[in-house]
Amino acid sequence: MRSLLLMTLLSVSDPRLDSGEKLLAARDCEGLQALFAPADSPAAGSRVPAARLLVRGASACRAQDTVLAFALTERALALAPEDPGVRTAHAESLLSVEERTDAARLLDAILKDHPKSAARAKLLRAQLAGQESENALAVQLASALASHPEYGEQARALLARHQSALQSDAEAREALAREERALAERAEEAAQTPSHAPRPGSEAWSTRGTLKSGGQRTFRTRNIQAGFTYILHATGTCTPPAQKGRKSKLAPPADVFGQDFRVRIGAQEPLPLKVGLQPERTALTFRASEDNPQLFLEDRTGARPGGPHCTISDVAVRVP
């Protein structure tokens, strides 16, 4: 019975494991690679121990030679393709040689197969997500490791960094959404605005004609387009009535109270015009409801003996 057990142990034990330990202690990674060359695979019972030995060798040698470390974990993965530790070690080798896509794919597969136990793989995937600006994924993975005894400190650092980045991303998305809405509104407004829109600050129309007290007058405008906003400008000036007989050195001031000059633009309601003993300027903003509307000016002031004589002049329409 004992002889049978001894024969069984010898059949599954591989003397190269002891040799490999010695090579690892001497940091002879090239020798370790040659020891477990593909041409001479270990027995089935020794494959996982051999793979883990190769992984330890890769960890020891990666800082000096990433390519050699990659070769060691690649061989380890061939020996133990289902071992999560071996798979995680090879993902590290992939990351060390900038094969990020393959590393992400392998780490995702490990986490799918071992969602609760693959802490190292979870940390590596969180770090990779952070490097790729996948802040939401980095936060999700790091949150699960925040209290881990070995990886908690690194996970909390990742959380702090990428939660802040996630907030910045949200603010940037909101700012971008606002900008896109503003652009859409401007585009819609531009689409509704004719290409021959009046030039801002320009004069659309003016006249030398005037309106005097007690009169009314109609002007036909030009260059005014329906649907656009304009400003009507006019100046109202009044003078006192002439004094009969000998002039007094201190003539009483003229009273302009009650002077009622109005302008009607097209079919719109009449609007008041200012007048005064000093020139009073009126600026009325309106939106043209038709092309080239008529301007109807009139003095609605009732007859008043001794009242001032007023004139509306400098009538013009400008584009704001």
Kinemage of the C-alpha trace (Angstrom):
@kinemage 1
@onewidth
@group {chain A} dominant
@subgroup {mainchain}
@vectorlist {calphas} color= white
{ca met a 1} P 0.000 0.000 0.000
{ca arg a 2} L 2.795 2.390 0.958
{ca ser a 3} L 4.715 1.564 -2.188
{ca leu a 4} L 1.632 2.316 -4.276
{ca leu a 5} L 1.198 5.707 -2.581
{ca leu a 6} L 4.874 6.546 -3.096
{ca met a 7} L 4.650 5.632 -6.761
{ca thr a 8} L 1.575 7.853 -7.114
{ca leu a 9} L 3.331 10.829 -5.496
{ca leu a 10} L 6.361 10.356 -7.707
{ca ser a 11} L 4.145 10.202 -10.766
{ca val a 12} L 2.559 13.595 -10.047
{ca ser a 13} L 5.606 15.347 -8.606
{ca asp a 14} L 7.940 17.067 -11.049
{ca pro a 15} L 11.574 17.492 -9.995
{ca arg a 16} L 11.679 20.692 -12.022
{ca leu a 17} L 9.605 22.377 -9.329
{ca asp a 18} L 12.543 22.169 -6.911
{ca ser a 19} L 14.901 23.329 -9.637
{ca gly a 20} L 12.551 26.173 -10.424
{ca glu a 21} L 12.512 27.317 -6.806
{ca lys a 22} L 16.299 27.485 -6.865
{ca leu a 23} L 16.281 29.448 -10.121
{ca leu a 24} L 13.700 31.836 -8.687
{ca ala a 25} L 15.771 32.347 -5.557
{ca ala a 26} L 18.690 33.230 -7.824
{ca arg a 27} L 16.380 35.494 -9.898
{ca asp a 28} L 17.315 33.517 -12.982
{ca cys a 29} L 14.141 34.160 -14.962
{ca glu a 30} L 15.620 33.052 -18.273
{ca gly a 31} L 16.556 29.742 -16.714
{ca leu a 32} L 13.053 29.442 -15.300
{ca gln a 33} L 11.597 30.052 -18.748
{ca ala a 34} L 13.824 27.390 -20.285
{ca leu a 35} L 13.003 24.936 -17.498
{ca phe a 36} L 9.322 24.853 -18.414
{ca ala a 37} L 9.637 25.178 -22.168
{ca pro a 38} L 6.539 24.137 -24.162
{ca ala a 39} L 8.375 21.160 -25.639
{ca asp a 40} L 8.574 19.488 -22.234
{ca ser a 41} L 5.326 20.066 -20.328
{ca pro a 42} L 4.972 18.947 -16.698
{ca ala a 43} L 2.726 16.095 -15.731
{ca ala a 44} L -0.935 16.962 -15.265
{ca gly a 45} L -0.659 17.102 -11.485
{ca ser a 46} L 2.262 19.532 -11.626
{ca arg a 47} L 0.905 21.993 -14.135
{ca val a 48} L -0.811 24.353 -11.701
{ca pro a 49} L 2.195 24.432 -9.294
{ca ala a 50} L 4.496 25.016 -12.264
{ca ala a 51} L 2.253 27.792 -13.582
{ca arg a 52} L 2.208 29.517 -10.207
{ca leu a 53} L 5.987 29.225 -9.994
{ca leu a 54} L 6.255 30.916 -13.385
{ca val a 55} L 3.899 33.668 -12.167
{ca arg a 56} L 6.138 34.308 -9.168
{ca gly a 57} L 9.095 34.495 -11.510
{ca ala a 58} L 7.274 37.012 -13.703
{ca ser a 59} L 6.492 39.194 -10.678
{ca ala a 60} L 10.148 39.112 -9.638
{ca cys a 61} L 11.478 39.923 -13.104
{ca arg a 62} L 8.848 42.313 -14.502
{ca ala a 63} L 10.567 45.487 -13.313
{ca gln a 64} L 13.759 44.530 -15.184
{ca asp a 65} L 12.311 42.819 -18.261
{ca thr a 66} L 8.628 43.183 -19.144
{ca val a 67} L 8.962 41.036 -22.260
{ca leu a 68} L 10.467 38.124 -20.325
{ca ala a 69} L 7.784 38.485 -17.642
{ca phe a 70} L 5.162 38.388 -20.386
{ca ala a 71} L 6.669 35.167 -21.754
{ca leu a 72} L 6.601 33.577 -18.288
{ca thr a 73} L 2.923 34.364 -17.633
{ca glu a 74} L 2.009 33.373 -21.168
{ca arg a 75} L 3.551 29.949 -20.530
{ca ala a 76} L 1.854 29.816 -17.119
{ca leu a 77} L -1.510 30.537 -18.729
{ca ala a 78} L -0.955 27.696 -21.173
{ca leu a 79} L -0.316 25.335 -18.239
{ca ala a 80} L -3.252 26.521 -16.069
{ca pro a 81} L -5.735 28.428 -18.230
{ca glu a 82} L -8.517 28.325 -15.627
{ca asp a 83} L -6.526 29.443 -12.590
{ca pro a 84} L -7.698 32.980 -11.645
{ca gly a 85} L -4.349 33.954 -10.130
{ca val a 86} L -2.475 32.893 -13.251
{ca arg a 87} L -4.960 34.706 -15.480
{ca thr a 88} L -4.653 37.868 -13.381
{ca ala a 89} L -0.859 37.693 -13.549
{ca his a 90} L -0.992 37.459 -17.324
{ca ala a 91} L -3.327 40.473 -17.406
{ca glu a 92} L -0.625 42.379 -15.505
{ca ser a 93} L 1.906 41.301 -18.122
{ca leu a 94} L -0.418 42.517 -20.868
{ca leu a 95} L -0.691 45.881 -19.140
{ca ser a 96} L 3.077 46.120 -18.763
{ca val a 97} L 3.520 45.803 -22.539
{ca glu a 98} L 0.665 48.273 -23.255
{ca glu a 99} L -1.768 45.644 -24.527
{ca arg a 100} L -4.655 47.359 -22.751
{ca thr a 101} L -7.487 46.016 -24.871
{ca asp a 102} L -6.462 42.391 -24.352
{ca ala a 103} L -5.824 43.062 -20.664
{ca ala a 104} L -9.292 44.579 -20.228
{ca arg a 105} L -10.873 41.634 -22.015
{ca leu a 106} L -9.040 39.117 -19.811
{ca leu a 107} L -9.795 40.992 -16.578
{ca asp a 108} L -13.474 41.282 -17.503
{ca ala a 109} L -13.584 37.532 -18.072
{ca ile a 110} L -11.952 36.881 -14.679
{ca leu a 111} L -14.430 39.152 -12.898
{ca lys a 112} L -17.310 37.459 -14.665
{ca asp a 113} L -16.114 34.016 -13.544
{ca his a 114} L -15.082 35.120 -10.031
{ca pro a 115} L -17.142 38.221 -9.154
{ca lys a 116} L -16.537 38.013 -5.395
{ca ser a 117} L -13.040 36.616 -4.987
{ca ala a 118} L -10.897 38.198 -7.718
{ca ala a 119} L -9.870 41.280 -5.728
{ca arg a 120} L -6.549 41.775 -7.513
{ca ala a 121} L -8.223 41.568 -10.912
{ca lys a 122} L -10.859 44.048 -9.752
{ca leu a 123} L -8.215 46.555 -8.659
{ca leu a 124} L -6.312 46.205 -11.941
{ca arg a 125} L -9.518 46.692 -13.924
{ca ala a 126} L -10.425 49.771 -11.861
{ca gln a 127} L -6.970 51.255 -12.462
{ca leu a 128} L -7.233 50.537 -16.173
{ca ala a 129} L -10.699 52.101 -16.313
{ca gly a 130} L -9.293 55.214 -14.671
{ca gln a 131} L -6.467 55.417 -17.190
{ca glu a 132} L -9.009 55.141 -19.998
{ca ser a 133} L -11.199 57.890 -18.422
{ca glu a 134} L -13.973 55.389 -17.708
{ca asn a 135} L -14.671 57.154 -14.431
{ca ala a 136} L -18.016 55.507 -13.694
{ca leu a 137} L -16.540 52.005 -14.051
{ca ala a 138} L -13.496 52.948 -11.972
{ca val a 139} L -15.745 54.210 -9.167
{ca gln a 140} L -17.962 51.125 -9.330
{ca leu a 141} L -15.056 48.670 -9.067
{ca ala a 142} L -13.057 50.642 -6.510
{ca ser a 143} L -16.104 51.026 -4.252
{ca ala a 144} L -16.222 47.257 -3.790
{ca leu a 145} L -12.595 47.278 -2.569
{ca ala a 146} L -12.710 50.316 -0.286
{ca ser a 147} L -12.536 48.182 2.869
{ca his a 148} L -10.322 45.416 1.473
{ca pro a 149} L -7.411 44.707 3.859
{ca glu a 150} L -4.799 44.605 1.094
{ca tyr a 151} L -6.174 46.840 -1.656
{ca gly a 152} L -8.388 49.218 0.326
{ca glu a 153} L -5.935 52.121 0.416
{ca gln a 154} L -5.369 52.057 -3.344
{ca ala a 155} L -9.095 51.659 -3.945
{ca arg a 156} L -9.943 54.677 -1.782
{ca ala a 157} L -7.395 56.792 -3.645
{ca leu a 158} L -9.009 55.742 -6.917
{ca leu a 159} L -12.436 56.578 -5.537
{ca ala a 160} L -11.434 60.070 -4.456
{ca arg a 161} L -9.863 60.844 -7.814
{ca his a 162} L -12.542 59.444 -10.071
{ca gln a 163} L -15.568 60.560 -8.073
{ca ser a 164} L -14.279 64.096 -8.561
{ca ala a 165} L -13.705 63.397 -12.253
{ca leu a 166} L -17.194 61.918 -12.496
{ca gln a 167} L -18.661 65.127 -11.074
{ca ser a 168} L -16.619 67.159 -13.544
{ca asp a 169} L -17.839 64.916 -16.354
{ca ala a 170} L -21.447 65.506 -15.310
{ca glu a 171} L -20.909 69.261 -15.232
{ca ala a 172} L -19.173 69.153 -18.605
{ca arg a 173} L -22.038 67.125 -20.088
{ca glu a 174} L -24.556 69.629 -18.746
{ca ala a 175} L -22.546 72.547 -20.137
{ca leu a 176} L -22.297 70.773 -23.478
{ca ala a 177} L -26.037 70.108 -23.458
{ca arg a 178} L -26.721 73.791 -22.763
{ca glu a 179} L -24.401 74.810 -25.570
{ca glu a 180} L -26.055 72.369 -27.954
{ca arg a 181} L -29.493 73.711 -27.008
{ca ala a 182} L -28.301 77.276 -27.567
{ca leu a 183} L -26.832 76.321 -30.938
{ca ala a 184} L -30.085 74.634 -31.909
{ca glu a 185} L -32.071 77.710 -30.897
{ca arg a 186} L -29.760 79.989 -32.871
{ca ala a 187} L -29.963 77.669 -35.861
{ca glu a 188} L -33.755 77.673 -35.678
{ca glu a 189} L -33.800 81.450 -35.382
{ca ala a 190} L -31.416 81.753 -38.316
{ca ala a 191} L -33.599 79.430 -40.374
{ca gln a 192} L -36.590 81.664 -39.721
{ca thr a 193} L -34.676 84.853 -40.499
{ca pro a 194} L -34.564 85.885 -44.169
{ca ser a 195} L -31.127 86.141 -45.697
{ca his a 196} L -31.811 89.801 -46.594
{ca ala a 197} L -32.157 90.875 -42.964
{ca pro a 198} L -31.438 94.589 -42.365
{ca arg a 199} L -27.959 95.497 -41.245
{ca pro a 200} L -27.779 96.358 -37.522
{ca gly a 201} L -27.154 100.041 -36.822
{ca ser a 202} L -28.131 101.174 -40.303
{ca glu a 203} L -30.715 103.786 -41.266
{ca ala a 204} L -33.642 102.222 -43.075
{ca trp a 205} L -35.506 105.416 -43.965
{ca ser a 206} L -35.617 109.145 -43.183
{ca thr a 207} L -37.339 112.312 -44.375
{ca arg a 208} L -36.719 116.047 -44.387
{ca gly a 209} L -40.422 116.692 -44.033
{ca thr a 210} L -41.789 118.212 -40.832
{ca leu a 211} L -45.087 118.455 -38.994
{ca lys a 212} L -46.137 121.756 -37.424
{ca ser a 213} L -48.663 122.538 -34.712
{ca gly a 214} L -52.253 121.876 -35.716
{ca gly a 215} L -51.321 119.779 -38.725
{ca gln a 216} L -51.144 116.184 -39.826
{ca arg a 217} L -49.024 114.446 -42.379
{ca thr a 218} L -48.527 111.005 -43.929
{ca phe a 219} L -45.144 109.631 -44.972
{ca arg a 220} L -44.558 106.589 -47.128
{ca thr a 221} L -41.515 104.674 -45.874
{ca arg a 222} L -39.046 102.489 -47.743
{ca asn a 223} L -36.594 99.683 -46.884
{ca ile a 224} L -38.643 98.517 -43.892
{ca gln a 225} L -39.303 94.776 -43.870
{ca ala a 226} L -42.129 92.996 -42.127
{ca gly a 227} L -41.112 90.881 -39.150
{ca phe a 228} L -38.088 92.947 -38.122
{ca thr a 229} L -37.612 95.352 -35.234
{ca tyr a 230} L -36.865 99.034 -35.852
{ca ile a 231} L -36.586 102.284 -33.915
{ca leu a 232} L -38.484 105.424 -34.952
{ca his a 233} L -36.597 108.618 -34.134
{ca ala a 234} L -38.098 112.118 -34.108
{ca thr a 235} L -37.300 115.518 -32.596
{ca gly a 236} L -39.967 117.841 -31.182
{ca thr a 237} L -39.200 121.551 -30.613
{ca cys a 238} L -41.553 124.306 -29.419
{ca thr a 239} L -41.197 128.100 -29.459
{ca pro a 240} L -43.241 130.630 -27.490
{ca pro a 241} L -45.852 132.649 -29.375
{ca ala a 242} L -44.845 136.123 -30.572
{ca gln a 243} L -45.611 138.915 -28.040
{ca lys a 244} L -47.877 141.698 -29.299
{ca gly a 245} L -46.919 145.289 -28.635
{ca arg a 246} L -43.819 146.260 -26.706
{ca lys a 247} L -41.697 143.318 -25.742
{ca ser a 248} L -41.103 142.777 -22.074
{ca lys a 249} L -37.633 142.044 -20.912
{ca leu a 250} L -39.067 139.245 -18.774
{ca ala a 251} L -41.545 137.479 -21.074
{ca pro a 252} L -43.473 134.668 -19.342
{ca pro a 253} L -42.267 131.191 -20.315
{ca ala a 254} L -44.339 129.256 -22.830
{ca asp a 255} L -46.389 126.373 -21.414
{ca val a 256} L -45.952 123.135 -23.394
{ca phe a 257} L -48.145 121.137 -21.047
{ca gly a 258} L -50.928 119.385 -22.934
{ca gln a 259} L -49.172 119.258 -26.297
{ca asp a 260} L -50.275 115.993 -27.898
{ca phe a 261} L -48.371 114.877 -30.977
{ca arg a 262} L -48.877 111.291 -32.131
{ca val a 263} L -47.483 108.896 -34.732
{ca arg a 264} L -49.229 105.823 -36.098
{ca ile a 265} L -47.024 103.202 -37.782
{ca gly a 266} L -49.070 101.265 -40.309
{ca ala a 267} L -52.091 99.747 -38.573
{ca gln a 268} L -50.557 99.919 -35.098
{ca glu a 269} L -51.890 102.026 -32.251
{ca pro a 270} L -50.810 105.700 -32.205
{ca leu a 271} L -47.778 106.469 -30.044
{ca pro a 272} L -46.866 109.811 -28.401
{ca leu a 273} L -44.064 112.072 -29.612
{ca lys a 274} L -42.155 114.302 -27.214
{ca val a 275} L -41.945 118.090 -27.651
{ca gly a 276} L -40.312 120.795 -25.535
{ca leu a 277} L -38.838 124.272 -25.493
{ca gln a 278} L -35.522 122.473 -25.795
{ca pro a 279} L -35.367 119.792 -28.517
{ca glu a 280} L -36.936 116.585 -27.199
{ca arg a 281} L -35.902 113.380 -28.928
{ca thr a 282} L -38.249 110.426 -29.199
{ca ala a 283} L -37.090 106.842 -29.825
{ca leu a 284} L -39.911 104.328 -30.298
{ca thr a 285} L -39.143 100.646 -30.811
{ca phe a 286} L -41.585 98.758 -33.008
{ca arg a 287} L -41.837 95.528 -34.957
{ca ala a 288} L -42.952 96.045 -38.526
{ca ser a 289} L -46.126 94.117 -39.302
{ca glu a 290} L -45.888 94.933 -43.012
{ca asp a 291} L -43.355 96.065 -45.559
{ca asn a 292} L -42.850 99.844 -45.800
{ca pro a 293} L -45.714 100.917 -43.521
{ca gln a 294} L -47.109 104.448 -43.698
{ca leu a 295} L -46.241 106.883 -40.920
{ca phe a 296} L -49.146 109.131 -39.975
{ca leu a 297} L -48.155 112.113 -37.796
{ca glu a 298} L -50.704 114.488 -36.302
{ca asp a 299} L -51.105 117.154 -33.659
{ca arg a 300} L -54.092 116.307 -31.474
{ca thr a 301} L -53.657 119.319 -29.223
{ca gly a 302} L -56.860 121.281 -28.906
{ca ala a 303} L -56.986 124.935 -29.921
{ca arg a 304} L -55.374 127.063 -27.226
{ca pro a 305} L -54.815 130.804 -27.701
{ca gly a 306} L -51.347 131.874 -26.753
{ca gly a 307} L -49.982 128.343 -26.959
{ca pro a 308} L -46.510 127.521 -28.258
{ca his a 309} L -45.710 126.678 -31.860
{ca cys a 310} L -44.214 123.192 -32.151
{ca thr a 311} L -42.507 121.282 -34.941
{ca ile a 312} L -41.733 117.584 -35.374
{ca ser a 313} L -38.603 117.075 -37.477
{ca asp a 314} L -35.694 114.695 -38.103
{ca val a 315} L -38.046 111.747 -38.546
{ca ala a 316} L -36.092 108.579 -39.305
{ca val a 317} L -36.315 104.810 -38.903
{ca arg a 318} L -33.170 102.927 -37.866
{ca val a 319} L -32.222 99.313 -37.319
{ca pro a 320} L -31.221 98.595 -33.693
